[in-house]
Amino acid sequence: MRTHFAAARTVLDLGFGAGLWFWASFLSSLKRLDGIDASPEALEEADRVFGLREVPAGYRLAHERASSTFTARDLDLLRAKRGRFFFLDYRAPWPAEIPRDHYDLVTEHGGGFGQMDADQQVVDAVGQCARILKPAGRLLFVNFVMTPRRIEKEVGKVPAPSFCLRQSLFEDAVARAGLSMVDFHTVERPPDMPGVETFFYGFARR
Ligand SMILES: C[S@@+](CC[C@H](N)C(=O)[O-])C[C@H]1O[C@@H](n2cnc3c(N)ncnc32)[C@H](O)[C@@H]1O
């Protein structure tokens, strides 16, 4: 993140979940962070970090490993970067308040690309990311490829979506969005995550 995104000022995090501020803590030039998530509870949970008396151990450890530091003062500064948050399923068209050609960086860290239920949804979501990026803006992704399956939800026995993401689909979605893949890495499945086949991460640019 330090090498490729040190200059990113305007950022949108897709499927931000509770990890919103953790990832943002590595963006040294951040001015404003917006986000989309289906769940308002995700933002409440993410914001709990600002009520803590000290920097969480996980932040400290991750910054130490990246040879940086992150202090309580940095946490205060991060809070001031809070932008606009949209609570919607981002597979639907995005509202006009998320402007085209506006963001230096869009991030998606396990924020739902791995849980779409049709190839076209992945293509459309990456396409929407591309449209809101500035020329030369970047899309950072950290995805996990799940073993395809259908799960019966306990309540009401409604079948949950199967998972369709795979490397070739993601690469195709990036190309169809008019983006260029710059960096792509694959990490083999950790032994303690049986439902996950592969992780991949990297970034594409407009
Ligand atoms: C694993 S969680 C959090 C990931 C988070 N980016 C992080 O690094 O901690 C995935 C989040 O993505 C959101 N999400 C998944 N699919 C989504 C969709 N289609 N539209 C909106 N939000 C979605 C979920 O609501 C959830 O908060």
Ligand as a Chemical Component Dictionary entry (heavy atoms), coordinates in Angstrom:
data_LIG
# 
_chem_comp.id                   LIG 
_chem_comp.type                 NON-POLYMER 
_chem_comp.pdbx_formal_charge   0 
_chem_comp.three_letter_code    LIG 
# 
loop_
_chem_comp_atom.comp_id 
_chem_comp_atom.atom_id 
_chem_comp_atom.alt_atom_id 
_chem_comp_atom.type_symbol 
_chem_comp_atom.charge 
_chem_comp_atom.model_Cartn_x 
_chem_comp_atom.model_Cartn_y 
_chem_comp_atom.model_Cartn_z 
_chem_comp_atom.pdbx_ordinal 
LIG C1  C1  C 0  -16.060 -9.909 5.160  1  
LIG S1  S1  S 1  -17.025 -8.499 5.430  2  
LIG C2  C2  C 0  -15.926 -7.151 5.635  3  
LIG C3  C3  C 0  -14.784 -6.950 4.738  4  
LIG C4  C4  C 0  -14.071 -5.633 4.993  5  
LIG N1  N1  N 0  -13.768 -5.015 3.704  6  
LIG C5  C5  C 0  -12.825 -5.833 5.806  7  
LIG O1  O1  O 0  -11.721 -5.769 5.257  8  
LIG O2  O2  O -1 -12.943 -6.062 7.008  9  
LIG C6  C6  C 0  -17.842 -8.223 3.912  10 
LIG C7  C7  C 0  -18.683 -6.959 3.885  11 
LIG O3  O3  O 0  -19.105 -6.755 2.549  12 
LIG C8  C8  C 0  -20.458 -6.363 2.548  13 
LIG N2  N2  N 0  -21.031 -6.810 1.266  14 
LIG C9  C9  C 0  -20.899 -8.025 0.677  15 
LIG N3  N3  N 0  -21.555 -8.065 -0.488 16 
LIG C10 C10 C 0  -22.118 -6.829 -0.644 17 
LIG C11 C11 C 0  -22.942 -6.251 -1.655 18 
LIG N4  N4  N 0  -23.298 -6.938 -2.737 19 
LIG N5  N5  N 0  -23.352 -4.969 -1.489 20 
LIG C12 C12 C 0  -23.001 -4.267 -0.391 21 
LIG N6  N6  N 0  -22.218 -4.760 0.604  22 
LIG C13 C13 C 0  -21.792 -6.032 0.475  23 
LIG C14 C14 C 0  -21.079 -7.067 3.751  24 
LIG O4  O4  O 0  -22.229 -6.372 4.211  25 
LIG C15 C15 C 0  -19.926 -7.045 4.750  26 
LIG O5  O5  O 0  -19.968 -5.911 5.602  27 
# 
loop_
_chem_comp_bond.comp_id 
_chem_comp_bond.atom_id_1 
_chem_comp_bond.atom_id_2 
_chem_comp_bond.value_order 
_chem_comp_bond.pdbx_ordinal 
LIG C1  S1  SING 1  
LIG S1  C2  SING 2  
LIG S1  C6  SING 3  
LIG C2  C3  SING 4  
LIG C3  C4  SING 5  
LIG C4  N1  SING 6  
LIG C4  C5  SING 7  
LIG C5  O1  DOUB 8  
LIG C5  O2  SING 9  
LIG C6  C7  SING 10 
LIG C7  O3  SING 11 
LIG C7  C15 SING 12 
LIG O3  C8  SING 13 
LIG C8  N2  SING 14 
LIG C8  C14 SING 15 
LIG N2  C9  SING 16 
LIG N2  C13 SING 17 
LIG C9  N3  DOUB 18 
LIG N3  C10 SING 19 
LIG C10 C11 SING 20 
LIG C10 C13 DOUB 21 
LIG C11 N4  SING 22 
LIG C11 N5  DOUB 23 
LIG N5  C12 SING 24 
LIG C12 N6  DOUB 25 
LIG N6  C13 SING 26 
LIG C14 O4  SING 27 
LIG C14 C15 SING 28 
LIG C15 O5  SING 29 
# 
